Amino acid sequence: MALTEHERHQLELLAEHLLQEDPRLAAKLCAGPAESVRPARRVTGAFVLLVGTFILMAGIATQLTGLGLVGFAIMASGAYFVFEHTRLRISMPRAKGPSPDGSGPLANQ
């Protein structure tokens, strides 16, 4: 679903305000991943997640709460390894201050 021109303008204004109020947070949100994850680590995490799912289902089928909890913990650790360095990437425009003549995106504040 596409944004209307008004919504796009509001989003740009929010991005500019964020850049002014907290430039460190804005830089973190706009930055790329700090380090790349080796594909083997993701594959291992997916395998651990799958094994944890089977153990969780076995715990449910046998009605052993402890086995289900162990399966859930294994599943959660596998998910952690899969998504460890995944981060949300947000592209925000660079803030532009008011021009010398008083016009610009931040002039009417």
Phi and psi restraints in degrees (range 20) as a CNS / XPLOR table:
assign (resid 1 and name C) (resid 2 and name N)
       (resid 2 and name CA) (resid 2 and name C) 1.0 -79.9 20.0 2
assign (resid 2 and name N) (resid 2 and name CA)
       (resid 2 and name C) (resid 3 and name N) 1.0 152.5 20.0 2
assign (resid 2 and name C) (resid 3 and name N)
       (resid 3 and name CA) (resid 3 and name C) 1.0 -84.3 20.0 2
assign (resid 3 and name N) (resid 3 and name CA)
       (resid 3 and name C) (resid 4 and name N) 1.0 147.3 20.0 2
assign (resid 3 and name C) (resid 4 and name N)
       (resid 4 and name CA) (resid 4 and name C) 1.0 -75.3 20.0 2
assign (resid 4 and name N) (resid 4 and name CA)
       (resid 4 and name C) (resid 5 and name N) 1.0 167.1 20.0 2
assign (resid 4 and name C) (resid 5 and name N)
       (resid 5 and name CA) (resid 5 and name C) 1.0 -61.2 20.0 2
assign (resid 5 and name N) (resid 5 and name CA)
       (resid 5 and name C) (resid 6 and name N) 1.0 -38.6 20.0 2
assign (resid 5 and name C) (resid 6 and name N)
       (resid 6 and name CA) (resid 6 and name C) 1.0 -64.7 20.0 2
assign (resid 6 and name N) (resid 6 and name CA)
       (resid 6 and name C) (resid 7 and name N) 1.0 -44.7 20.0 2
assign (resid 6 and name C) (resid 7 and name N)
       (resid 7 and name CA) (resid 7 and name C) 1.0 -64.5 20.0 2
assign (resid 7 and name N) (resid 7 and name CA)
       (resid 7 and name C) (resid 8 and name N) 1.0 -39.9 20.0 2
assign (resid 7 and name C) (resid 8 and name N)
       (resid 8 and name CA) (resid 8 and name C) 1.0 -63.1 20.0 2
assign (resid 8 and name N) (resid 8 and name CA)
       (resid 8 and name C) (resid 9 and name N) 1.0 -41.1 20.0 2
assign (resid 8 and name C) (resid 9 and name N)
       (resid 9 and name CA) (resid 9 and name C) 1.0 -65.2 20.0 2
assign (resid 9 and name N) (resid 9 and name CA)
       (resid 9 and name C) (resid 10 and name N) 1.0 -43.0 20.0 2
assign (resid 9 and name C) (resid 10 and name N)
       (resid 10 and name CA) (resid 10 and name C) 1.0 -62.4 20.0 2
assign (resid 10 and name N) (resid 10 and name CA)
       (resid 10 and name C) (resid 11 and name N) 1.0 -39.8 20.0 2
assign (resid 10 and name C) (resid 11 and name N)
       (resid 11 and name CA) (resid 11 and name C) 1.0 -64.5 20.0 2
assign (resid 11 and name N) (resid 11 and name CA)
       (resid 11 and name C) (resid 12 and name N) 1.0 -41.0 20.0 2
assign (resid 11 and name C) (resid 12 and name N)
       (resid 12 and name CA) (resid 12 and name C) 1.0 -64.0 20.0 2
assign (resid 12 and name N) (resid 12 and name CA)
       (resid 12 and name C) (resid 13 and name N) 1.0 -39.7 20.0 2
assign (resid 12 and name C) (resid 13 and name N)
       (resid 13 and name CA) (resid 13 and name C) 1.0 -63.9 20.0 2
assign (resid 13 and name N) (resid 13 and name CA)
       (resid 13 and name C) (resid 14 and name N) 1.0 -41.7 20.0 2
assign (resid 13 and name C) (resid 14 and name N)
       (resid 14 and name CA) (resid 14 and name C) 1.0 -61.5 20.0 2
assign (resid 14 and name N) (resid 14 and name CA)
       (resid 14 and name C) (resid 15 and name N) 1.0 -41.6 20.0 2
assign (resid 14 and name C) (resid 15 and name N)
       (resid 15 and name CA) (resid 15 and name C) 1.0 -63.5 20.0 2
assign (resid 15 and name N) (resid 15 and name CA)
       (resid 15 and name C) (resid 16 and name N) 1.0 -41.7 20.0 2
assign (resid 15 and name C) (resid 16 and name N)
       (resid 16 and name CA) (resid 16 and name C) 1.0 -64.6 20.0 2
assign (resid 16 and name N) (resid 16 and name CA)
       (resid 16 and name C) (resid 17 and name N) 1.0 -41.0 20.0 2
assign (resid 16 and name C) (resid 17 and name N)
       (resid 17 and name CA) (resid 17 and name C) 1.0 -64.4 20.0 2
assign (resid 17 and name N) (resid 17 and name CA)
       (resid 17 and name C) (resid 18 and name N) 1.0 -40.3 20.0 2
assign (resid 17 and name C) (resid 18 and name N)
       (resid 18 and name CA) (resid 18 and name C) 1.0 -62.8 20.0 2
assign (resid 18 and name N) (resid 18 and name CA)
       (resid 18 and name C) (resid 19 and name N) 1.0 -42.6 20.0 2
assign (resid 18 and name C) (resid 19 and name N)
       (resid 19 and name CA) (resid 19 and name C) 1.0 -61.7 20.0 2
assign (resid 19 and name N) (resid 19 and name CA)
       (resid 19 and name C) (resid 20 and name N) 1.0 -36.2 20.0 2
assign (resid 19 and name C) (resid 20 and name N)
       (resid 20 and name CA) (resid 20 and name C) 1.0 -74.4 20.0 2
assign (resid 20 and name N) (resid 20 and name CA)
       (resid 20 and name C) (resid 21 and name N) 1.0 -43.8 20.0 2
assign (resid 20 and name C) (resid 21 and name N)
       (resid 21 and name CA) (resid 21 and name C) 1.0 -77.8 20.0 2
assign (resid 21 and name N) (resid 21 and name CA)
       (resid 21 and name C) (resid 22 and name N) 1.0 -39.0 20.0 2
assign (resid 21 and name C) (resid 22 and name N)
       (resid 22 and name CA) (resid 22 and name C) 1.0 -143.0 20.0 2
assign (resid 22 and name N) (resid 22 and name CA)
       (resid 22 and name C) (resid 23 and name N) 1.0 79.8 20.0 2
assign (resid 22 and name C) (resid 23 and name N)
       (resid 23 and name CA) (resid 23 and name C) 1.0 -64.3 20.0 2
assign (resid 23 and name N) (resid 23 and name CA)
       (resid 23 and name C) (resid 24 and name N) 1.0 -29.1 20.0 2
assign (resid 23 and name C) (resid 24 and name N)
       (resid 24 and name CA) (resid 24 and name C) 1.0 -67.2 20.0 2
assign (resid 24 and name N) (resid 24 and name CA)
       (resid 24 and name C) (resid 25 and name N) 1.0 -42.9 20.0 2
assign (resid 24 and name C) (resid 25 and name N)
       (resid 25 and name CA) (resid 25 and name C) 1.0 -64.8 20.0 2
assign (resid 25 and name N) (resid 25 and name CA)
       (resid 25 and name C) (resid 26 and name N) 1.0 -42.3 20.0 2
assign (resid 25 and name C) (resid 26 and name N)
       (resid 26 and name CA) (resid 26 and name C) 1.0 -61.8 20.0 2
assign (resid 26 and name N) (resid 26 and name CA)
       (resid 26 and name C) (resid 27 and name N) 1.0 -39.6 20.0 2
assign (resid 26 and name C) (resid 27 and name N)
       (resid 27 and name CA) (resid 27 and name C) 1.0 -66.2 20.0 2
assign (resid 27 and name N) (resid 27 and name CA)
       (resid 27 and name C) (resid 28 and name N) 1.0 -38.5 20.0 2
assign (resid 27 and name C) (resid 28 and name N)
       (resid 28 and name CA) (resid 28 and name C) 1.0 -65.5 20.0 2
assign (resid 28 and name N) (resid 28 and name CA)
       (resid 28 and name C) (resid 29 and name N) 1.0 -40.4 20.0 2
assign (resid 28 and name C) (resid 29 and name N)
       (resid 29 and name CA) (resid 29 and name C) 1.0 -68.9 20.0 2
assign (resid 29 and name N) (resid 29 and name CA)
       (resid 29 and name C) (resid 30 and name N) 1.0 -31.8 20.0 2
assign (resid 29 and name C) (resid 30 and name N)
       (resid 30 and name CA) (resid 30 and name C) 1.0 -88.0 20.0 2
assign (resid 30 and name N) (resid 30 and name CA)
       (resid 30 and name C) (resid 31 and name N) 1.0 -16.5 20.0 2
assign (resid 30 and name C) (resid 31 and name N)
       (resid 31 and name CA) (resid 31 and name C) 1.0 -72.4 20.0 2
assign (resid 31 and name N) (resid 31 and name CA)
       (resid 31 and name C) (resid 32 and name N) 1.0 153.6 20.0 2
assign (resid 31 and name C) (resid 32 and name N)
       (resid 32 and name CA) (resid 32 and name C) 1.0 -77.6 20.0 2
assign (resid 32 and name N) (resid 32 and name CA)
       (resid 32 and name C) (resid 33 and name N) 1.0 -178.9 20.0 2
assign (resid 32 and name C) (resid 33 and name N)
       (resid 33 and name CA) (resid 33 and name C) 1.0 -65.1 20.0 2
assign (resid 33 and name N) (resid 33 and name CA)
       (resid 33 and name C) (resid 34 and name N) 1.0 141.6 20.0 2
assign (resid 33 and name C) (resid 34 and name N)
       (resid 34 and name CA) (resid 34 and name C) 1.0 -67.2 20.0 2
assign (resid 34 and name N) (resid 34 and name CA)
       (resid 34 and name C) (resid 35 and name N) 1.0 -39.4 20.0 2
assign (resid 34 and name C) (resid 35 and name N)
       (resid 35 and name CA) (resid 35 and name C) 1.0 -148.4 20.0 2
assign (resid 35 and name N) (resid 35 and name CA)
       (resid 35 and name C) (resid 36 and name N) 1.0 151.4 20.0 2
assign (resid 35 and name C) (resid 36 and name N)
       (resid 36 and name CA) (resid 36 and name C) 1.0 -87.0 20.0 2
assign (resid 36 and name N) (resid 36 and name CA)
       (resid 36 and name C) (resid 37 and name N) 1.0 147.2 20.0 2
assign (resid 36 and name C) (resid 37 and name N)
       (resid 37 and name CA) (resid 37 and name C) 1.0 -93.5 20.0 2
assign (resid 37 and name N) (resid 37 and name CA)
       (resid 37 and name C) (resid 38 and name N) 1.0 136.2 20.0 2
assign (resid 37 and name C) (resid 38 and name N)
       (resid 38 and name CA) (resid 38 and name C) 1.0 -67.2 20.0 2
assign (resid 38 and name N) (resid 38 and name CA)
       (resid 38 and name C) (resid 39 and name N) 1.0 137.0 20.0 2
assign (resid 38 and name C) (resid 39 and name N)
       (resid 39 and name CA) (resid 39 and name C) 1.0 -58.4 20.0 2
assign (resid 39 and name N) (resid 39 and name CA)
       (resid 39 and name C) (resid 40 and name N) 1.0 -32.2 20.0 2
assign (resid 39 and name C) (resid 40 and name N)
       (resid 40 and name CA) (resid 40 and name C) 1.0 -61.8 20.0 2
assign (resid 40 and name N) (resid 40 and name CA)
       (resid 40 and name C) (resid 41 and name N) 1.0 -35.0 20.0 2
assign (resid 40 and name C) (resid 41 and name N)
       (resid 41 and name CA) (resid 41 and name C) 1.0 -67.8 20.0 2
assign (resid 41 and name N) (resid 41 and name CA)
       (resid 41 and name C) (resid 42 and name N) 1.0 -38.8 20.0 2
assign (resid 41 and name C) (resid 42 and name N)
       (resid 42 and name CA) (resid 42 and name C) 1.0 -67.4 20.0 2
assign (resid 42 and name N) (resid 42 and name CA)
       (resid 42 and name C) (resid 43 and name N) 1.0 -40.7 20.0 2
assign (resid 42 and name C) (resid 43 and name N)
       (resid 43 and name CA) (resid 43 and name C) 1.0 -64.4 20.0 2
assign (resid 43 and name N) (resid 43 and name CA)
       (resid 43 and name C) (resid 44 and name N) 1.0 -43.5 20.0 2
assign (resid 43 and name C) (resid 44 and name N)
       (resid 44 and name CA) (resid 44 and name C) 1.0 -61.2 20.0 2
assign (resid 44 and name N) (resid 44 and name CA)
       (resid 44 and name C) (resid 45 and name N) 1.0 -43.2 20.0 2
assign (resid 44 and name C) (resid 45 and name N)
       (resid 45 and name CA) (resid 45 and name C) 1.0 -61.9 20.0 2
assign (resid 45 and name N) (resid 45 and name CA)
       (resid 45 and name C) (resid 46 and name N) 1.0 -40.0 20.0 2
assign (resid 45 and name C) (resid 46 and name N)
       (resid 46 and name CA) (resid 46 and name C) 1.0 -65.4 20.0 2
assign (resid 46 and name N) (resid 46 and name CA)
       (resid 46 and name C) (resid 47 and name N) 1.0 -39.3 20.0 2
assign (resid 46 and name C) (resid 47 and name N)
       (resid 47 and name CA) (resid 47 and name C) 1.0 -64.5 20.0 2
assign (resid 47 and name N) (resid 47 and name CA)
       (resid 47 and name C) (resid 48 and name N) 1.0 -44.7 20.0 2
assign (resid 47 and name C) (resid 48 and name N)
       (resid 48 and name CA) (resid 48 and name C) 1.0 -63.1 20.0 2
assign (resid 48 and name N) (resid 48 and name CA)
       (resid 48 and name C) (resid 49 and name N) 1.0 -39.7 20.0 2
assign (resid 48 and name C) (resid 49 and name N)
       (resid 49 and name CA) (resid 49 and name C) 1.0 -61.7 20.0 2
assign (resid 49 and name N) (resid 49 and name CA)
       (resid 49 and name C) (resid 50 and name N) 1.0 -42.3 20.0 2
assign (resid 49 and name C) (resid 50 and name N)
       (resid 50 and name CA) (resid 50 and name C) 1.0 -65.9 20.0 2
assign (resid 50 and name N) (resid 50 and name CA)
       (resid 50 and name C) (resid 51 and name N) 1.0 -43.8 20.0 2
assign (resid 50 and name C) (resid 51 and name N)
       (resid 51 and name CA) (resid 51 and name C) 1.0 -62.3 20.0 2
assign (resid 51 and name N) (resid 51 and name CA)
       (resid 51 and name C) (resid 52 and name N) 1.0 -42.6 20.0 2
assign (resid 51 and name C) (resid 52 and name N)
       (resid 52 and name CA) (resid 52 and name C) 1.0 -61.9 20.0 2
assign (resid 52 and name N) (resid 52 and name CA)
       (resid 52 and name C) (resid 53 and name N) 1.0 -36.4 20.0 2
assign (resid 52 and name C) (resid 53 and name N)
       (resid 53 and name CA) (resid 53 and name C) 1.0 -64.3 20.0 2
assign (resid 53 and name N) (resid 53 and name CA)
       (resid 53 and name C) (resid 54 and name N) 1.0 -43.5 20.0 2
assign (resid 53 and name C) (resid 54 and name N)
       (resid 54 and name CA) (resid 54 and name C) 1.0 -64.4 20.0 2
assign (resid 54 and name N) (resid 54 and name CA)
       (resid 54 and name C) (resid 55 and name N) 1.0 -40.2 20.0 2
assign (resid 54 and name C) (resid 55 and name N)
       (resid 55 and name CA) (resid 55 and name C) 1.0 -66.4 20.0 2
assign (resid 55 and name N) (resid 55 and name CA)
       (resid 55 and name C) (resid 56 and name N) 1.0 -39.4 20.0 2
assign (resid 55 and name C) (resid 56 and name N)
       (resid 56 and name CA) (resid 56 and name C) 1.0 -61.8 20.0 2
assign (resid 56 and name N) (resid 56 and name CA)
       (resid 56 and name C) (resid 57 and name N) 1.0 -44.5 20.0 2
assign (resid 56 and name C) (resid 57 and name N)
       (resid 57 and name CA) (resid 57 and name C) 1.0 -65.5 20.0 2
assign (resid 57 and name N) (resid 57 and name CA)
       (resid 57 and name C) (resid 58 and name N) 1.0 -36.1 20.0 2
assign (resid 57 and name C) (resid 58 and name N)
       (resid 58 and name CA) (resid 58 and name C) 1.0 -65.1 20.0 2
assign (resid 58 and name N) (resid 58 and name CA)
       (resid 58 and name C) (resid 59 and name N) 1.0 -39.2 20.0 2
assign (resid 58 and name C) (resid 59 and name N)
       (resid 59 and name CA) (resid 59 and name C) 1.0 -65.0 20.0 2
assign (resid 59 and name N) (resid 59 and name CA)
       (resid 59 and name C) (resid 60 and name N) 1.0 -36.9 20.0 2
assign (resid 59 and name C) (resid 60 and name N)
       (resid 60 and name CA) (resid 60 and name C) 1.0 -69.3 20.0 2
assign (resid 60 and name N) (resid 60 and name CA)
       (resid 60 and name C) (resid 61 and name N) 1.0 -43.8 20.0 2
assign (resid 60 and name C) (resid 61 and name N)
       (resid 61 and name CA) (resid 61 and name C) 1.0 -64.8 20.0 2
assign (resid 61 and name N) (resid 61 and name CA)
       (resid 61 and name C) (resid 62 and name N) 1.0 -38.4 20.0 2
assign (resid 61 and name C) (resid 62 and name N)
       (resid 62 and name CA) (resid 62 and name C) 1.0 -90.5 20.0 2
assign (resid 62 and name N) (resid 62 and name CA)
       (resid 62 and name C) (resid 63 and name N) 1.0 -2.4 20.0 2
assign (resid 62 and name C) (resid 63 and name N)
       (resid 63 and name CA) (resid 63 and name C) 1.0 57.9 20.0 2
assign (resid 63 and name N) (resid 63 and name CA)
       (resid 63 and name C) (resid 64 and name N) 1.0 36.2 20.0 2
assign (resid 63 and name C) (resid 64 and name N)
       (resid 64 and name CA) (resid 64 and name C) 1.0 -102.6 20.0 2
assign (resid 64 and name N) (resid 64 and name CA)
       (resid 64 and name C) (resid 65 and name N) 1.0 105.1 20.0 2
assign (resid 64 and name C) (resid 65 and name N)
       (resid 65 and name CA) (resid 65 and name C) 1.0 -60.8 20.0 2
assign (resid 65 and name N) (resid 65 and name CA)
       (resid 65 and name C) (resid 66 and name N) 1.0 -40.9 20.0 2
assign (resid 65 and name C) (resid 66 and name N)
       (resid 66 and name CA) (resid 66 and name C) 1.0 -61.2 20.0 2
assign (resid 66 and name N) (resid 66 and name CA)
       (resid 66 and name C) (resid 67 and name N) 1.0 -43.0 20.0 2
assign (resid 66 and name C) (resid 67 and name N)
       (resid 67 and name CA) (resid 67 and name C) 1.0 -64.7 20.0 2
assign (resid 67 and name N) (resid 67 and name CA)
       (resid 67 and name C) (resid 68 and name N) 1.0 -38.9 20.0 2
assign (resid 67 and name C) (resid 68 and name N)
       (resid 68 and name CA) (resid 68 and name C) 1.0 -63.8 20.0 2
assign (resid 68 and name N) (resid 68 and name CA)
       (resid 68 and name C) (resid 69 and name N) 1.0 -40.8 20.0 2
assign (resid 68 and name C) (resid 69 and name N)
       (resid 69 and name CA) (resid 69 and name C) 1.0 -66.7 20.0 2
assign (resid 69 and name N) (resid 69 and name CA)
       (resid 69 and name C) (resid 70 and name N) 1.0 -39.8 20.0 2
assign (resid 69 and name C) (resid 70 and name N)
       (resid 70 and name CA) (resid 70 and name C) 1.0 -63.4 20.0 2
assign (resid 70 and name N) (resid 70 and name CA)
       (resid 70 and name C) (resid 71 and name N) 1.0 -43.5 20.0 2
assign (resid 70 and name C) (resid 71 and name N)
       (resid 71 and name CA) (resid 71 and name C) 1.0 -60.9 20.0 2
assign (resid 71 and name N) (resid 71 and name CA)
       (resid 71 and name C) (resid 72 and name N) 1.0 -40.7 20.0 2
assign (resid 71 and name C) (resid 72 and name N)
       (resid 72 and name CA) (resid 72 and name C) 1.0 -64.8 20.0 2
assign (resid 72 and name N) (resid 72 and name CA)
       (resid 72 and name C) (resid 73 and name N) 1.0 -41.5 20.0 2
assign (resid 72 and name C) (resid 73 and name N)
       (resid 73 and name CA) (resid 73 and name C) 1.0 -64.5 20.0 2
assign (resid 73 and name N) (resid 73 and name CA)
       (resid 73 and name C) (resid 74 and name N) 1.0 -40.9 20.0 2
assign (resid 73 and name C) (resid 74 and name N)
       (resid 74 and name CA) (resid 74 and name C) 1.0 -65.1 20.0 2
assign (resid 74 and name N) (resid 74 and name CA)
       (resid 74 and name C) (resid 75 and name N) 1.0 -42.5 20.0 2
assign (resid 74 and name C) (resid 75 and name N)
       (resid 75 and name CA) (resid 75 and name C) 1.0 -60.8 20.0 2
assign (resid 75 and name N) (resid 75 and name CA)
       (resid 75 and name C) (resid 76 and name N) 1.0 -44.0 20.0 2
assign (resid 75 and name C) (resid 76 and name N)
       (resid 76 and name CA) (resid 76 and name C) 1.0 -64.5 20.0 2
assign (resid 76 and name N) (resid 76 and name CA)
       (resid 76 and name C) (resid 77 and name N) 1.0 -39.7 20.0 2
assign (resid 76 and name C) (resid 77 and name N)
       (resid 77 and name CA) (resid 77 and name C) 1.0 -68.1 20.0 2
assign (resid 77 and name N) (resid 77 and name CA)
       (resid 77 and name C) (resid 78 and name N) 1.0 -36.0 20.0 2
assign (resid 77 and name C) (resid 78 and name N)
       (resid 78 and name CA) (resid 78 and name C) 1.0 -63.4 20.0 2
assign (resid 78 and name N) (resid 78 and name CA)
       (resid 78 and name C) (resid 79 and name N) 1.0 -42.2 20.0 2
assign (resid 78 and name C) (resid 79 and name N)
       (resid 79 and name CA) (resid 79 and name C) 1.0 -63.8 20.0 2
assign (resid 79 and name N) (resid 79 and name CA)
       (resid 79 and name C) (resid 80 and name N) 1.0 -36.0 20.0 2
assign (resid 79 and name C) (resid 80 and name N)
       (resid 80 and name CA) (resid 80 and name C) 1.0 -61.0 20.0 2
assign (resid 80 and name N) (resid 80 and name CA)
       (resid 80 and name C) (resid 81 and name N) 1.0 -44.8 20.0 2
assign (resid 80 and name C) (resid 81 and name N)
       (resid 81 and name CA) (resid 81 and name C) 1.0 -67.1 20.0 2
assign (resid 81 and name N) (resid 81 and name CA)
       (resid 81 and name C) (resid 82 and name N) 1.0 -34.0 20.0 2
assign (resid 81 and name C) (resid 82 and name N)
       (resid 82 and name CA) (resid 82 and name C) 1.0 -68.5 20.0 2
assign (resid 82 and name N) (resid 82 and name CA)
       (resid 82 and name C) (resid 83 and name N) 1.0 -44.2 20.0 2
assign (resid 82 and name C) (resid 83 and name N)
       (resid 83 and name CA) (resid 83 and name C) 1.0 -105.6 20.0 2
assign (resid 83 and name N) (resid 83 and name CA)
       (resid 83 and name C) (resid 84 and name N) 1.0 18.3 20.0 2
assign (resid 83 and name C) (resid 84 and name N)
       (resid 84 and name CA) (resid 84 and name C) 1.0 -56.2 20.0 2
assign (resid 84 and name N) (resid 84 and name CA)
       (resid 84 and name C) (resid 85 and name N) 1.0 -48.2 20.0 2
assign (resid 84 and name C) (resid 85 and name N)
       (resid 85 and name CA) (resid 85 and name C) 1.0 -109.5 20.0 2
assign (resid 85 and name N) (resid 85 and name CA)
       (resid 85 and name C) (resid 86 and name N) 1.0 21.8 20.0 2
assign (resid 85 and name C) (resid 86 and name N)
       (resid 86 and name CA) (resid 86 and name C) 1.0 -83.9 20.0 2
assign (resid 86 and name N) (resid 86 and name CA)
       (resid 86 and name C) (resid 87 and name N) 1.0 134.2 20.0 2
assign (resid 86 and name C) (resid 87 and name N)
       (resid 87 and name CA) (resid 87 and name C) 1.0 -139.8 20.0 2
assign (resid 87 and name N) (resid 87 and name CA)
       (resid 87 and name C) (resid 88 and name N) 1.0 154.8 20.0 2
assign (resid 87 and name C) (resid 88 and name N)
       (resid 88 and name CA) (resid 88 and name C) 1.0 -74.2 20.0 2
assign (resid 88 and name N) (resid 88 and name CA)
       (resid 88 and name C) (resid 89 and name N) 1.0 128.7 20.0 2
assign (resid 88 and name C) (resid 89 and name N)
       (resid 89 and name CA) (resid 89 and name C) 1.0 -106.3 20.0 2
assign (resid 89 and name N) (resid 89 and name CA)
       (resid 89 and name C) (resid 90 and name N) 1.0 124.1 20.0 2
assign (resid 89 and name C) (resid 90 and name N)
       (resid 90 and name CA) (resid 90 and name C) 1.0 -120.6 20.0 2
assign (resid 90 and name N) (resid 90 and name CA)
       (resid 90 and name C) (resid 91 and name N) 1.0 126.6 20.0 2
assign (resid 90 and name C) (resid 91 and name N)
       (resid 91 and name CA) (resid 91 and name C) 1.0 -97.8 20.0 2
assign (resid 91 and name N) (resid 91 and name CA)
       (resid 91 and name C) (resid 92 and name N) 1.0 125.6 20.0 2
assign (resid 91 and name C) (resid 92 and name N)
       (resid 92 and name CA) (resid 92 and name C) 1.0 -125.3 20.0 2
assign (resid 92 and name N) (resid 92 and name CA)
       (resid 92 and name C) (resid 93 and name N) 1.0 142.1 20.0 2
assign (resid 92 and name C) (resid 93 and name N)
       (resid 93 and name CA) (resid 93 and name C) 1.0 -69.6 20.0 2
assign (resid 93 and name N) (resid 93 and name CA)
       (resid 93 and name C) (resid 94 and name N) 1.0 153.9 20.0 2
assign (resid 93 and name C) (resid 94 and name N)
       (resid 94 and name CA) (resid 94 and name C) 1.0 -71.3 20.0 2
assign (resid 94 and name N) (resid 94 and name CA)
       (resid 94 and name C) (resid 95 and name N) 1.0 141.4 20.0 2
assign (resid 94 and name C) (resid 95 and name N)
       (resid 95 and name CA) (resid 95 and name C) 1.0 -71.4 20.0 2
assign (resid 95 and name N) (resid 95 and name CA)
       (resid 95 and name C) (resid 96 and name N) 1.0 138.3 20.0 2
assign (resid 95 and name C) (resid 96 and name N)
       (resid 96 and name CA) (resid 96 and name C) 1.0 -120.8 20.0 2
assign (resid 96 and name N) (resid 96 and name CA)
       (resid 96 and name C) (resid 97 and name N) 1.0 124.5 20.0 2
assign (resid 96 and name C) (resid 97 and name N)
       (resid 97 and name CA) (resid 97 and name C) 1.0 -74.3 20.0 2
assign (resid 97 and name N) (resid 97 and name CA)
       (resid 97 and name C) (resid 98 and name N) 1.0 171.7 20.0 2
assign (resid 97 and name C) (resid 98 and name N)
       (resid 98 and name CA) (resid 98 and name C) 1.0 -64.2 20.0 2
assign (resid 98 and name N) (resid 98 and name CA)
       (resid 98 and name C) (resid 99 and name N) 1.0 143.0 20.0 2
assign (resid 98 and name C) (resid 99 and name N)
       (resid 99 and name CA) (resid 99 and name C) 1.0 -73.4 20.0 2
assign (resid 99 and name N) (resid 99 and name CA)
       (resid 99 and name C) (resid 100 and name N) 1.0 164.2 20.0 2
assign (resid 99 and name C) (resid 100 and name N)
       (resid 100 and name CA) (resid 100 and name C) 1.0 -57.9 20.0 2
assign (resid 100 and name N) (resid 100 and name CA)
       (resid 100 and name C) (resid 101 and name N) 1.0 -27.2 20.0 2
assign (resid 100 and name C) (resid 101 and name N)
       (resid 101 and name CA) (resid 101 and name C) 1.0 -83.0 20.0 2
assign (resid 101 and name N) (resid 101 and name CA)
       (resid 101 and name C) (resid 102 and name N) 1.0 1.5 20.0 2
assign (resid 101 and name C) (resid 102 and name N)
       (resid 102 and name CA) (resid 102 and name C) 1.0 93.3 20.0 2
assign (resid 102 and name N) (resid 102 and name CA)
       (resid 102 and name C) (resid 103 and name N) 1.0 0.0 20.0 2
assign (resid 102 and name C) (resid 103 and name N)
       (resid 103 and name CA) (resid 103 and name C) 1.0 -97.8 20.0 2
assign (resid 103 and name N) (resid 103 and name CA)
       (resid 103 and name C) (resid 104 and name N) 1.0 174.6 20.0 2
assign (resid 103 and name C) (resid 104 and name N)
       (resid 104 and name CA) (resid 104 and name C) 1.0 126.0 20.0 2
assign (resid 104 and name N) (resid 104 and name CA)
       (resid 104 and name C) (resid 105 and name N) 1.0 174.8 20.0 2
assign (resid 104 and name C) (resid 105 and name N)
       (resid 105 and name CA) (resid 105 and name C) 1.0 -67.9 20.0 2
assign (resid 105 and name N) (resid 105 and name CA)
       (resid 105 and name C) (resid 106 and name N) 1.0 -22.7 20.0 2
assign (resid 105 and name C) (resid 106 and name N)
       (resid 106 and name CA) (resid 106 and name C) 1.0 -109.1 20.0 2
assign (resid 106 and name N) (resid 106 and name CA)
       (resid 106 and name C) (resid 107 and name N) 1.0 12.2 20.0 2
assign (resid 106 and name C) (resid 107 and name N)
       (resid 107 and name CA) (resid 107 and name C) 1.0 -76.2 20.0 2
assign (resid 107 and name N) (resid 107 and name CA)
       (resid 107 and name C) (resid 108 and name N) 1.0 -30.7 20.0 2
assign (resid 107 and name C) (resid 108 and name N)
       (resid 108 and name CA) (resid 108 and name C) 1.0 -94.2 20.0 2
assign (resid 108 and name N) (resid 108 and name CA)
       (resid 108 and name C) (resid 109 and name N) 1.0 33.1 20.0 2
